[in-house]
Amino acid sequence: MRILLDECVTHHLKSHLAPREIQTVTEAGWTGIKNSELLRRAEDRFDVFLPVDRNLPFQQDLSRTRIAIVLVHVPETDIEAFLPLIG
């Protein structure tokens, strides 16, 4: 499974999701790219996109994407906020 972590998601989450193939938006070289273009690019290289942007479903027509989107609701974007969500 290939997972793309959005810009606001801490890169420290990668080690907690191993052994999956995980890359951050920054590592992909896509920093600052708008969500519509980001999703288009991610569809060809990843299976899952993990954002924290609660407005994403209202800004994009997600029914047309070919990538799974797991929208994570956390109060902060540091690793401590994500850890309770990892099983």
PDB file of N, CA, C and O in Angstrom:
ATOM      1  N   MET A   1       0.858  -1.165   0.000  1.00  0.00           N
ATOM      2  CA  MET A   1       0.000   0.000   0.000  1.00  0.00           C
ATOM      3  C   MET A   1       0.907   1.232   0.000  1.00  0.00           C
ATOM      4  O   MET A   1       1.828   1.327   0.811  1.00  0.00           O
ATOM      5  N   ARG A   2       0.651   2.150  -0.889  1.00  0.00           N
ATOM      6  CA  ARG A   2       1.427   3.385  -1.000  1.00  0.00           C
ATOM      7  C   ARG A   2       0.591   4.546  -0.460  1.00  0.00           C
ATOM      8  O   ARG A   2      -0.500   4.828  -0.956  1.00  0.00           O
ATOM      9  N   ILE A   3       1.127   5.213   0.566  1.00  0.00           N
ATOM     10  CA  ILE A   3       0.392   6.269   1.270  1.00  0.00           C
ATOM     11  C   ILE A   3       1.104   7.600   1.099  1.00  0.00           C
ATOM     12  O   ILE A   3       2.323   7.684   1.243  1.00  0.00           O
ATOM     13  N   LEU A   4       0.332   8.647   0.788  1.00  0.00           N
ATOM     14  CA  LEU A   4       0.851  10.002   0.697  1.00  0.00           C
ATOM     15  C   LEU A   4       0.320  10.801   1.875  1.00  0.00           C
ATOM     16  O   LEU A   4      -0.891  10.909   2.065  1.00  0.00           O
ATOM     17  N   LEU A   5       1.249  11.373   2.683  1.00  0.00           N
ATOM     18  CA  LEU A   5       0.867  12.222   3.809  1.00  0.00           C
ATOM     19  C   LEU A   5       0.835  13.668   3.356  1.00  0.00           C
ATOM     20  O   LEU A   5       1.796  14.149   2.756  1.00  0.00           O
ATOM     21  N   ASP A   6      -0.243  14.362   3.628  1.00  0.00           N
ATOM     22  CA  ASP A   6      -0.391  15.762   3.245  1.00  0.00           C
ATOM     23  C   ASP A   6       0.642  16.628   3.966  1.00  0.00           C
ATOM     24  O   ASP A   6       1.267  16.190   4.932  1.00  0.00           O
ATOM     25  N   GLU A   7       0.812  17.852   3.490  1.00  0.00           N
ATOM     26  CA  GLU A   7       1.809  18.778   4.039  1.00  0.00           C
ATOM     27  C   GLU A   7       1.646  19.011   5.534  1.00  0.00           C
ATOM     28  O   GLU A   7       2.644  19.118   6.247  1.00  0.00           O
ATOM     29  N   CYS A   8       0.440  19.090   6.016  1.00  0.00           N
ATOM     30  CA  CYS A   8       0.199  19.395   7.433  1.00  0.00           C
ATOM     31  C   CYS A   8       0.349  18.182   8.346  1.00  0.00           C
ATOM     32  O   CYS A   8       0.348  18.325   9.569  1.00  0.00           O
ATOM     33  N   VAL A   9       0.475  17.013   7.775  1.00  0.00           N
ATOM     34  CA  VAL A   9       0.625  15.796   8.573  1.00  0.00           C
ATOM     35  C   VAL A   9       2.104  15.619   8.908  1.00  0.00           C
ATOM     36  O   VAL A   9       2.953  15.643   8.016  1.00  0.00           O
ATOM     37  N   THR A  10       2.405  15.445  10.165  1.00  0.00           N
ATOM     38  CA  THR A  10       3.795  15.308  10.599  1.00  0.00           C
ATOM     39  C   THR A  10       4.481  14.102   9.956  1.00  0.00           C
ATOM     40  O   THR A  10       3.900  13.021   9.861  1.00  0.00           O
ATOM     41  N   HIS A  11       5.709  14.301   9.522  1.00  0.00           N
ATOM     42  CA  HIS A  11       6.472  13.202   8.920  1.00  0.00           C
ATOM     43  C   HIS A  11       6.808  12.118   9.945  1.00  0.00           C
ATOM     44  O   HIS A  11       7.172  11.005   9.565  1.00  0.00           O
ATOM     45  N   HIS A  12       6.692  12.427  11.227  1.00  0.00           N
ATOM     46  CA  HIS A  12       6.950  11.435  12.286  1.00  0.00           C
ATOM     47  C   HIS A  12       5.929  10.301  12.253  1.00  0.00           C
ATOM     48  O   HIS A  12       6.168   9.235  12.821  1.00  0.00           O
ATOM     49  N   LEU A  13       4.808  10.522  11.601  1.00  0.00           N
ATOM     50  CA  LEU A  13       3.782   9.487  11.496  1.00  0.00           C
ATOM     51  C   LEU A  13       4.268   8.310  10.649  1.00  0.00           C
ATOM     52  O   LEU A  13       3.792   7.188  10.818  1.00  0.00           O
ATOM     53  N   LYS A  14       5.199   8.557   9.755  1.00  0.00           N
ATOM     54  CA  LYS A  14       5.690   7.511   8.856  1.00  0.00           C
ATOM     55  C   LYS A  14       6.169   6.276   9.608  1.00  0.00           C
ATOM     56  O   LYS A  14       5.825   5.154   9.236  1.00  0.00           O
ATOM     57  N   SER A  15       6.945   6.466  10.641  1.00  0.00           N
ATOM     58  CA  SER A  15       7.504   5.314  11.359  1.00  0.00           C
ATOM     59  C   SER A  15       6.429   4.511  12.084  1.00  0.00           C
ATOM     60  O   SER A  15       6.633   3.332  12.376  1.00  0.00           O
ATOM     61  N   HIS A  16       5.305   5.124  12.373  1.00  0.00           N
ATOM     62  CA  HIS A  16       4.215   4.435  13.072  1.00  0.00           C
ATOM     63  C   HIS A  16       3.287   3.691  12.109  1.00  0.00           C
ATOM     64  O   HIS A  16       2.466   2.880  12.536  1.00  0.00           O
ATOM     65  N   LEU A  17       3.419   3.965  10.829  1.00  0.00           N
ATOM     66  CA  LEU A  17       2.599   3.299   9.822  1.00  0.00           C
ATOM     67  C   LEU A  17       3.385   2.251   9.036  1.00  0.00           C
ATOM     68  O   LEU A  17       2.837   1.596   8.150  1.00  0.00           O
ATOM     69  N   ALA A  18       4.664   2.094   9.359  1.00  0.00           N
ATOM     70  CA  ALA A  18       5.507   1.119   8.660  1.00  0.00           C
ATOM     71  C   ALA A  18       4.922  -0.279   8.846  1.00  0.00           C
ATOM     72  O   ALA A  18       4.273  -0.515   9.865  1.00  0.00           O
ATOM     73  N   PRO A  19       5.108  -1.193   7.943  1.00  0.00           N
ATOM     74  CA  PRO A  19       6.058  -1.254   6.848  1.00  0.00           C
ATOM     75  C   PRO A  19       5.486  -0.795   5.509  1.00  0.00           C
ATOM     76  O   PRO A  19       6.040  -1.152   4.469  1.00  0.00           O
ATOM     77  N   ARG A  20       4.448  -0.052   5.489  1.00  0.00           N
ATOM     78  CA  ARG A  20       3.880   0.428   4.233  1.00  0.00           C
ATOM     79  C   ARG A  20       4.824   1.422   3.559  1.00  0.00           C
ATOM     80  O   ARG A  20       5.711   1.986   4.200  1.00  0.00           O
ATOM     81  N   GLU A  21       4.621   1.626   2.261  1.00  0.00           N
ATOM     82  CA  GLU A  21       5.401   2.616   1.520  1.00  0.00           C
ATOM     83  C   GLU A  21       4.745   3.978   1.743  1.00  0.00           C
ATOM     84  O   GLU A  21       3.619   4.210   1.302  1.00  0.00           O
ATOM     85  N   ILE A  22       5.447   4.870   2.425  1.00  0.00           N
ATOM     86  CA  ILE A  22       4.866   6.151   2.824  1.00  0.00           C
ATOM     87  C   ILE A  22       5.778   7.281   2.385  1.00  0.00           C
ATOM     88  O   ILE A  22       6.998   7.220   2.540  1.00  0.00           O
ATOM     89  N   GLN A  23       5.151   8.323   1.829  1.00  0.00           N
ATOM     90  CA  GLN A  23       5.898   9.493   1.407  1.00  0.00           C
ATOM     91  C   GLN A  23       5.104  10.727   1.781  1.00  0.00           C
ATOM     92  O   GLN A  23       3.873  10.706   1.774  1.00  0.00           O
ATOM     93  N   THR A  24       5.799  11.795   2.105  1.00  0.00           N
ATOM     94  CA  THR A  24       5.123  13.058   2.394  1.00  0.00           C
ATOM     95  C   THR A  24       5.021  13.871   1.108  1.00  0.00           C
ATOM     96  O   THR A  24       5.750  13.626   0.146  1.00  0.00           O
ATOM     97  N   VAL A  25       4.113  14.834   1.102  1.00  0.00           N
ATOM     98  CA  VAL A  25       3.978  15.738  -0.040  1.00  0.00           C
ATOM     99  C   VAL A  25       5.311  16.436  -0.301  1.00  0.00           C
ATOM    100  O   VAL A  25       5.710  16.608  -1.453  1.00  0.00           O
ATOM    101  N   THR A  26       5.991  16.833   0.761  1.00  0.00           N
ATOM    102  CA  THR A  26       7.280  17.504   0.624  1.00  0.00           C
ATOM    103  C   THR A  26       8.305  16.589  -0.027  1.00  0.00           C
ATOM    104  O   THR A  26       9.037  17.017  -0.919  1.00  0.00           O
ATOM    105  N   GLU A  27       8.368  15.334   0.408  1.00  0.00           N
ATOM    106  CA  GLU A  27       9.309  14.377  -0.175  1.00  0.00           C
ATOM    107  C   GLU A  27       9.024  14.128  -1.647  1.00  0.00           C
ATOM    108  O   GLU A  27       9.941  13.872  -2.427  1.00  0.00           O
ATOM    109  N   ALA A  28       7.750  14.202  -2.029  1.00  0.00           N
ATOM    110  CA  ALA A  28       7.371  14.014  -3.424  1.00  0.00           C
ATOM    111  C   ALA A  28       7.704  15.235  -4.271  1.00  0.00           C
ATOM    112  O   ALA A  28       7.643  15.178  -5.499  1.00  0.00           O
ATOM    113  N   GLY A  29       8.056  16.342  -3.616  1.00  0.00           N
ATOM    114  CA  GLY A  29       8.372  17.570  -4.341  1.00  0.00           C
ATOM    115  C   GLY A  29       7.146  18.372  -4.727  1.00  0.00           C
ATOM    116  O   GLY A  29       7.184  19.166  -5.667  1.00  0.00           O
ATOM    117  N   TRP A  30       6.059  18.165  -4.002  1.00  0.00           N
ATOM    118  CA  TRP A  30       4.793  18.795  -4.346  1.00  0.00           C
ATOM    119  C   TRP A  30       4.355  19.856  -3.343  1.00  0.00           C
ATOM    120  O   TRP A  30       3.169  20.180  -3.282  1.00  0.00           O
ATOM    121  N   THR A  31       5.264  20.395  -2.569  1.00  0.00           N
ATOM    122  CA  THR A  31       4.936  21.415  -1.577  1.00  0.00           C
ATOM    123  C   THR A  31       4.298  22.626  -2.257  1.00  0.00           C
ATOM    124  O   THR A  31       4.786  23.111  -3.277  1.00  0.00           O
ATOM    125  N   GLY A  32       3.202  23.101  -1.674  1.00  0.00           N
ATOM    126  CA  GLY A  32       2.537  24.300  -2.173  1.00  0.00           C
ATOM    127  C   GLY A  32       1.589  24.081  -3.338  1.00  0.00           C
ATOM    128  O   GLY A  32       0.979  25.034  -3.822  1.00  0.00           O
ATOM    129  N   ILE A  33       1.453  22.850  -3.794  1.00  0.00           N
ATOM    130  CA  ILE A  33       0.557  22.567  -4.925  1.00  0.00           C
ATOM    131  C   ILE A  33      -0.888  22.523  -4.424  1.00  0.00           C
ATOM    132  O   ILE A  33      -1.166  21.952  -3.370  1.00  0.00           O
ATOM    133  N   LYS A  34      -1.790  23.118  -5.168  1.00  0.00           N
ATOM    134  CA  LYS A  34      -3.214  23.153  -4.807  1.00  0.00           C
ATOM    135  C   LYS A  34      -3.776  21.734  -4.771  1.00  0.00           C
ATOM    136  O   LYS A  34      -3.287  20.838  -5.459  1.00  0.00           O
ATOM    137  N   ASN A  35      -4.824  21.547  -3.947  1.00  0.00           N
ATOM    138  CA  ASN A  35      -5.392  20.213  -3.733  1.00  0.00           C
ATOM    139  C   ASN A  35      -5.835  19.524  -5.008  1.00  0.00           C
ATOM    140  O   ASN A  35      -5.619  18.321  -5.153  1.00  0.00           O
ATOM    141  N   SER A  36      -6.448  20.243  -5.940  1.00  0.00           N
ATOM    142  CA  SER A  36      -6.928  19.595  -7.165  1.00  0.00           C
ATOM    143  C   SER A  36      -5.769  18.982  -7.946  1.00  0.00           C
ATOM    144  O   SER A  36      -5.869  17.848  -8.414  1.00  0.00           O
ATOM    145  N   GLU A  37      -4.673  19.720  -8.088  1.00  0.00           N
ATOM    146  CA  GLU A  37      -3.496  19.216  -8.797  1.00  0.00           C
ATOM    147  C   GLU A  37      -2.797  18.134  -7.978  1.00  0.00           C
ATOM    148  O   GLU A  37      -2.301  17.154  -8.533  1.00  0.00           O
ATOM    149  N   LEU A  38      -2.759  18.309  -6.689  1.00  0.00           N
ATOM    150  CA  LEU A  38      -2.139  17.325  -5.803  1.00  0.00           C
ATOM    151  C   LEU A  38      -2.848  15.975  -5.916  1.00  0.00           C
ATOM    152  O   LEU A  38      -2.197  14.936  -6.025  1.00  0.00           O
ATOM    153  N   LEU A  39      -4.154  15.992  -5.890  1.00  0.00           N
ATOM    154  CA  LEU A  39      -4.922  14.753  -6.018  1.00  0.00           C
ATOM    155  C   LEU A  39      -4.703  14.109  -7.383  1.00  0.00           C
ATOM    156  O   LEU A  39      -4.583  12.887  -7.484  1.00  0.00           O
ATOM    157  N   ARG A  40      -4.650  14.919  -8.424  1.00  0.00           N
ATOM    158  CA  ARG A  40      -4.419  14.390  -9.775  1.00  0.00           C
ATOM    159  C   ARG A  40      -3.081  13.674  -9.849  1.00  0.00           C
ATOM    160  O   ARG A  40      -2.985  12.579 -10.403  1.00  0.00           O
ATOM    161  N   ARG A  41      -2.053  14.291  -9.292  1.00  0.00           N
ATOM    162  CA  ARG A  41      -0.719  13.675  -9.299  1.00  0.00           C
ATOM    163  C   ARG A  41      -0.674  12.429  -8.421  1.00  0.00           C
ATOM    164  O   ARG A  41      -0.079  11.420  -8.800  1.00  0.00           O
ATOM    165  N   ALA A  42      -1.292  12.497  -7.270  1.00  0.00           N
ATOM    166  CA  ALA A  42      -1.254  11.389  -6.314  1.00  0.00           C
ATOM    167  C   ALA A  42      -1.961  10.146  -6.845  1.00  0.00           C
ATOM    168  O   ALA A  42      -1.559   9.026  -6.529  1.00  0.00           O
ATOM    169  N   GLU A  43      -2.996  10.327  -7.640  1.00  0.00           N
ATOM    170  CA  GLU A  43      -3.748   9.185  -8.168  1.00  0.00           C
ATOM    171  C   GLU A  43      -2.875   8.209  -8.940  1.00  0.00           C
ATOM    172  O   GLU A  43      -3.140   7.007  -8.942  1.00  0.00           O
ATOM    173  N   ASP A  44      -1.848   8.710  -9.588  1.00  0.00           N
ATOM    174  CA  ASP A  44      -0.990   7.851 -10.405  1.00  0.00           C
ATOM    175  C   ASP A  44       0.110   7.149  -9.620  1.00  0.00           C
ATOM    176  O   ASP A  44       0.703   6.188 -10.109  1.00  0.00           O
ATOM    177  N   ARG A  45       0.388   7.622  -8.403  1.00  0.00           N
ATOM    178  CA  ARG A  45       1.529   7.079  -7.656  1.00  0.00           C
ATOM    179  C   ARG A  45       1.184   6.484  -6.296  1.00  0.00           C
ATOM    180  O   ARG A  45       2.000   5.774  -5.707  1.00  0.00           O
ATOM    181  N   PHE A  46      -0.023   6.767  -5.788  1.00  0.00           N
ATOM    182  CA  PHE A  46      -0.367   6.342  -4.424  1.00  0.00           C
ATOM    183  C   PHE A  46      -1.742   5.677  -4.393  1.00  0.00           C
ATOM    184  O   PHE A  46      -2.574   5.876  -5.278  1.00  0.00           O
ATOM    185  N   ASP A  47      -1.952   4.876  -3.340  1.00  0.00           N
ATOM    186  CA  ASP A  47      -3.248   4.223  -3.124  1.00  0.00           C
ATOM    187  C   ASP A  47      -4.112   5.013  -2.155  1.00  0.00           C
ATOM    188  O   ASP A  47      -5.340   4.997  -2.249  1.00  0.00           O
ATOM    189  N   VAL A  48      -3.454   5.715  -1.211  1.00  0.00           N
ATOM    190  CA  VAL A  48      -4.157   6.424  -0.136  1.00  0.00           C
ATOM    191  C   VAL A  48      -3.542   7.808   0.041  1.00  0.00           C
ATOM    192  O   VAL A  48      -2.322   7.972   0.016  1.00  0.00           O
ATOM    193  N   PHE A  49      -4.415   8.801   0.221  1.00  0.00           N
ATOM    194  CA  PHE A  49      -3.991  10.157   0.559  1.00  0.00           C
ATOM    195  C   PHE A  49      -4.521  10.450   1.955  1.00  0.00           C
ATOM    196  O   PHE A  49      -5.709  10.276   2.224  1.00  0.00           O
ATOM    197  N   LEU A  50      -3.625  10.901   2.853  1.00  0.00           N
ATOM    198  CA  LEU A  50      -3.998  11.140   4.237  1.00  0.00           C
ATOM    199  C   LEU A  50      -3.860  12.638   4.565  1.00  0.00           C
ATOM    200  O   LEU A  50      -2.779  13.090   4.942  1.00  0.00           O
ATOM    201  N   PRO A  51      -4.956  13.407   4.420  1.00  0.00           N
ATOM    202  CA  PRO A  51      -4.942  14.829   4.770  1.00  0.00           C
ATOM    203  C   PRO A  51      -5.621  15.081   6.116  1.00  0.00           C
ATOM    204  O   PRO A  51      -6.267  14.193   6.672  1.00  0.00           O
ATOM    205  N   VAL A  52      -5.467  16.290   6.626  1.00  0.00           N
ATOM    206  CA  VAL A  52      -6.194  16.718   7.827  1.00  0.00           C
ATOM    207  C   VAL A  52      -7.099  17.910   7.515  1.00  0.00           C
ATOM    208  O   VAL A  52      -7.764  18.430   8.411  1.00  0.00           O
ATOM    209  N   ASP A  53      -7.128  18.340   6.276  1.00  0.00           N
ATOM    210  CA  ASP A  53      -7.903  19.506   5.844  1.00  0.00           C
ATOM    211  C   ASP A  53      -9.397  19.175   5.830  1.00  0.00           C
ATOM    212  O   ASP A  53      -9.880  18.497   4.923  1.00  0.00           O
ATOM    213  N   ARG A  54     -10.112  19.653   6.828  1.00  0.00           N
ATOM    214  CA  ARG A  54     -11.548  19.345   6.946  1.00  0.00           C
ATOM    215  C   ARG A  54     -12.376  19.964   5.824  1.00  0.00           C
ATOM    216  O   ARG A  54     -13.514  19.553   5.595  1.00  0.00           O
ATOM    217  N   ASN A  55     -11.824  20.930   5.135  1.00  0.00           N
ATOM    218  CA  ASN A  55     -12.551  21.571   4.036  1.00  0.00           C
ATOM    219  C   ASN A  55     -12.385  20.840   2.705  1.00  0.00           C
ATOM    220  O   ASN A  55     -13.075  21.159   1.737  1.00  0.00           O
ATOM    221  N   LEU A  56     -11.494  19.880   2.647  1.00  0.00           N
ATOM    222  CA  LEU A  56     -11.224  19.169   1.397  1.00  0.00           C
ATOM    223  C   LEU A  56     -12.487  18.626   0.728  1.00  0.00           C
ATOM    224  O   LEU A  56     -12.642  18.800  -0.481  1.00  0.00           O
ATOM    225  N   PRO A  57     -13.394  17.975   1.461  1.00  0.00           N
ATOM    226  CA  PRO A  57     -14.601  17.452   0.798  1.00  0.00           C
ATOM    227  C   PRO A  57     -15.501  18.540   0.215  1.00  0.00           C
ATOM    228  O   PRO A  57     -16.293  18.270  -0.687  1.00  0.00           O
ATOM    229  N   PHE A  58     -15.386  19.744   0.715  1.00  0.00           N
ATOM    230  CA  PHE A  58     -16.214  20.842   0.216  1.00  0.00           C
ATOM    231  C   PHE A  58     -15.524  21.593  -0.920  1.00  0.00           C
ATOM    232  O   PHE A  58     -16.178  22.288  -1.698  1.00  0.00           O
ATOM    233  N   GLN A  59     -14.207  21.450  -1.012  1.00  0.00           N
ATOM    234  CA  GLN A  59     -13.431  22.149  -2.032  1.00  0.00           C
ATOM    235  C   GLN A  59     -13.230  21.313  -3.290  1.00  0.00           C
ATOM    236  O   GLN A  59     -13.017  21.861  -4.372  1.00  0.00           O
ATOM    237  N   GLN A  60     -13.296  19.996  -3.157  1.00  0.00           N
ATOM    238  CA  GLN A  60     -13.002  19.097  -4.273  1.00  0.00           C
ATOM    239  C   GLN A  60     -14.137  18.110  -4.477  1.00  0.00           C
ATOM    240  O   GLN A  60     -14.812  17.722  -3.523  1.00  0.00           O
ATOM    241  N   ASP A  61     -14.347  17.702  -5.728  1.00  0.00           N
ATOM    242  CA  ASP A  61     -15.305  16.640  -6.030  1.00  0.00           C
ATOM    243  C   ASP A  61     -14.585  15.310  -5.856  1.00  0.00           C
ATOM    244  O   ASP A  61     -13.983  14.791  -6.796  1.00  0.00           O
ATOM    245  N   LEU A  62     -14.651  14.767  -4.658  1.00  0.00           N
ATOM    246  CA  LEU A  62     -13.907  13.556  -4.330  1.00  0.00           C
ATOM    247  C   LEU A  62     -14.499  12.295  -4.957  1.00  0.00           C
ATOM    248  O   LEU A  62     -13.852  11.248  -4.967  1.00  0.00           O
ATOM    249  N   SER A  63     -15.706  12.386  -5.473  1.00  0.00           N
ATOM    250  CA  SER A  63     -16.329  11.219  -6.107  1.00  0.00           C
ATOM    251  C   SER A  63     -15.610  10.836  -7.399  1.00  0.00           C
ATOM    252  O   SER A  63     -15.781   9.725  -7.902  1.00  0.00           O
ATOM    253  N   ARG A  64     -14.821  11.736  -7.926  1.00  0.00           N
ATOM    254  CA  ARG A  64     -14.127  11.473  -9.187  1.00  0.00           C
ATOM    255  C   ARG A  64     -12.675  11.030  -8.999  1.00  0.00           C
ATOM    256  O   ARG A  64     -11.978  10.772  -9.980  1.00  0.00           O
ATOM    257  N   THR A  65     -12.221  10.940  -7.775  1.00  0.00           N
ATOM    258  CA  THR A  65     -10.829  10.560  -7.545  1.00  0.00           C
ATOM    259  C   THR A  65     -10.661   9.046  -7.624  1.00  0.00           C
ATOM    260  O   THR A  65     -11.588   8.284  -7.351  1.00  0.00           O
ATOM    261  N   ARG A  66      -9.457   8.633  -8.003  1.00  0.00           N
ATOM    262  CA  ARG A  66      -9.130   7.203  -8.086  1.00  0.00           C
ATOM    263  C   ARG A  66      -8.181   6.812  -6.966  1.00  0.00           C
ATOM    264  O   ARG A  66      -7.423   5.850  -7.086  1.00  0.00           O
ATOM    265  N   ILE A  67      -8.230   7.565  -5.880  1.00  0.00           N
ATOM    266  CA  ILE A  67      -7.361   7.311  -4.743  1.00  0.00           C
ATOM    267  C   ILE A  67      -8.225   7.342  -3.481  1.00  0.00           C
ATOM    268  O   ILE A  67      -9.144   8.155  -3.372  1.00  0.00           O
ATOM    269  N   ALA A  68      -7.931   6.467  -2.544  1.00  0.00           N
ATOM    270  CA  ALA A  68      -8.659   6.495  -1.270  1.00  0.00           C
ATOM    271  C   ALA A  68      -8.177   7.700  -0.469  1.00  0.00           C
ATOM    272  O   ALA A  68      -6.981   7.982  -0.409  1.00  0.00           O
ATOM    273  N   ILE A  69      -9.118   8.402   0.142  1.00  0.00           N
ATOM    274  CA  ILE A  69      -8.779   9.560   0.959  1.00  0.00           C
ATOM    275  C   ILE A  69      -9.250   9.287   2.378  1.00  0.00           C
ATOM    276  O   ILE A  69     -10.437   9.074   2.625  1.00  0.00           O
ATOM    277  N   VAL A  70      -8.301   9.297   3.308  1.00  0.00           N
ATOM    278  CA  VAL A  70      -8.612   9.081   4.715  1.00  0.00           C
ATOM    279  C   VAL A  70      -8.419  10.426   5.406  1.00  0.00           C
ATOM    280  O   VAL A  70      -7.299  10.812   5.741  1.00  0.00           O
ATOM    281  N   LEU A  71      -9.517  11.124   5.613  1.00  0.00           N
ATOM    282  CA  LEU A  71      -9.481  12.447   6.234  1.00  0.00           C
ATOM    283  C   LEU A  71      -9.427  12.273   7.741  1.00  0.00           C
ATOM    284  O   LEU A  71     -10.353  11.735   8.348  1.00  0.00           O
ATOM    285  N   VAL A  72      -8.341  12.731   8.337  1.00  0.00           N
ATOM    286  CA  VAL A  72      -8.101  12.536   9.757  1.00  0.00           C
ATOM    287  C   VAL A  72      -8.459  13.809  10.514  1.00  0.00           C
ATOM    288  O   VAL A  72      -7.985  14.895  10.179  1.00  0.00           O
ATOM    289  N   HIS A  73      -9.296  13.667  11.532  1.00  0.00           N
ATOM    290  CA  HIS A  73      -9.692  14.805  12.375  1.00  0.00           C
ATOM    291  C   HIS A  73      -8.878  14.746  13.660  1.00  0.00           C
ATOM    292  O   HIS A  73      -9.123  13.907  14.527  1.00  0.00           O
ATOM    293  N   VAL A  74      -7.914  15.639  13.771  1.00  0.00           N
ATOM    294  CA  VAL A  74      -7.083  15.741  14.974  1.00  0.00           C
ATOM    295  C   VAL A  74      -7.049  17.195  15.425  1.00  0.00           C
ATOM    296  O   VAL A  74      -7.099  18.098  14.590  1.00  0.00           O
ATOM    297  N   PRO A  75      -6.964  17.436  16.735  1.00  0.00           N
ATOM    298  CA  PRO A  75      -6.959  18.815  17.230  1.00  0.00           C
ATOM    299  C   PRO A  75      -5.655  19.552  16.927  1.00  0.00           C
ATOM    300  O   PRO A  75      -5.646  20.777  16.800  1.00  0.00           O
ATOM    301  N   GLU A  76      -4.565  18.812  16.814  1.00  0.00           N
ATOM    302  CA  GLU A  76      -3.241  19.365  16.513  1.00  0.00           C
ATOM    303  C   GLU A  76      -2.609  18.466  15.442  1.00  0.00           C
ATOM    304  O   GLU A  76      -3.074  17.350  15.208  1.00  0.00           O
ATOM    305  N   THR A  77      -1.566  18.950  14.808  1.00  0.00           N
ATOM    306  CA  THR A  77      -0.939  18.127  13.773  1.00  0.00           C
ATOM    307  C   THR A  77       0.396  17.541  14.216  1.00  0.00           C
ATOM    308  O   THR A  77       1.187  17.102  13.382  1.00  0.00           O
ATOM    309  N   ASP A  78       0.653  17.531  15.521  1.00  0.00           N
ATOM    310  CA  ASP A  78       1.875  16.895  16.008  1.00  0.00           C
ATOM    311  C   ASP A  78       1.618  15.393  16.204  1.00  0.00           C
ATOM    312  O   ASP A  78       0.469  14.949  16.208  1.00  0.00           O
ATOM    313  N   ILE A  79       2.665  14.640  16.362  1.00  0.00           N
ATOM    314  CA  ILE A  79       2.564  13.183  16.420  1.00  0.00           C
ATOM    315  C   ILE A  79       1.686  12.702  17.563  1.00  0.00           C
ATOM    316  O   ILE A  79       0.995  11.693  17.419  1.00  0.00           O
ATOM    317  N   GLU A  80       1.694  13.388  18.684  1.00  0.00           N
ATOM    318  CA  GLU A  80       0.896  12.953  19.840  1.00  0.00           C
ATOM    319  C   GLU A  80      -0.608  12.925  19.533  1.00  0.00           C
ATOM    320  O   GLU A  80      -1.342  12.121  20.106  1.00  0.00           O
ATOM    321  N   ALA A  81      -1.059  13.788  18.645  1.00  0.00           N
ATOM    322  CA  ALA A  81      -2.475  13.797  18.280  1.00  0.00           C
ATOM    323  C   ALA A  81      -2.842  12.602  17.409  1.00  0.00           C
ATOM    324  O   ALA A  81      -3.986  12.150  17.435  1.00  0.00           O
ATOM    325  N   PHE A  82      -1.897  12.089  16.646  1.00  0.00           N
ATOM    326  CA  PHE A  82      -2.162  10.960  15.752  1.00  0.00           C
ATOM    327  C   PHE A  82      -2.063   9.598  16.445  1.00  0.00           C
ATOM    328  O   PHE A  82      -2.768   8.659  16.074  1.00  0.00           O
ATOM    329  N   LEU A  83      -1.208   9.495  17.428  1.00  0.00           N
ATOM    330  CA  LEU A  83      -0.933   8.192  18.052  1.00  0.00           C
ATOM    331  C   LEU A  83      -2.159   7.456  18.578  1.00  0.00           C
ATOM    332  O   LEU A  83      -2.243   6.242  18.394  1.00  0.00           O
ATOM    333  N   PRO A  84      -3.119   8.128  19.224  1.00  0.00           N
ATOM    334  CA  PRO A  84      -4.304   7.387  19.696  1.00  0.00           C
ATOM    335  C   PRO A  84      -5.150   6.797  18.560  1.00  0.00           C
ATOM    336  O   PRO A  84      -5.961   5.903  18.802  1.00  0.00           O
ATOM    337  N   LEU A  85      -4.974   7.281  17.336  1.00  0.00           N
ATOM    338  CA  LEU A  85      -5.756   6.801  16.202  1.00  0.00           C
ATOM    339  C   LEU A  85      -5.145   5.579  15.526  1.00  0.00           C
ATOM    340  O   LEU A  85      -5.784   4.937  14.692  1.00  0.00           O
ATOM    341  N   ILE A  86      -3.916   5.265  15.889  1.00  0.00           N
ATOM    342  CA  ILE A  86      -3.215   4.147  15.264  1.00  0.00           C
ATOM    343  C   ILE A  86      -3.434   2.890  16.094  1.00  0.00           C
ATOM    344  O   ILE A  86      -3.125   2.849  17.286  1.00  0.00           O
ATOM    345  N   GLY A  87      -3.965   1.880  15.448  1.00  0.00           N
ATOM    346  CA  GLY A  87      -4.282   0.642  16.158  1.00  0.00           C
ATOM    347  C   GLY A  87      -3.172  -0.332  16.227  1.00  0.00           C
ATOM    348  O   GLY A  87      -3.330  -1.409  16.802  1.00  0.00           O
TER     349      GLY A  87
END
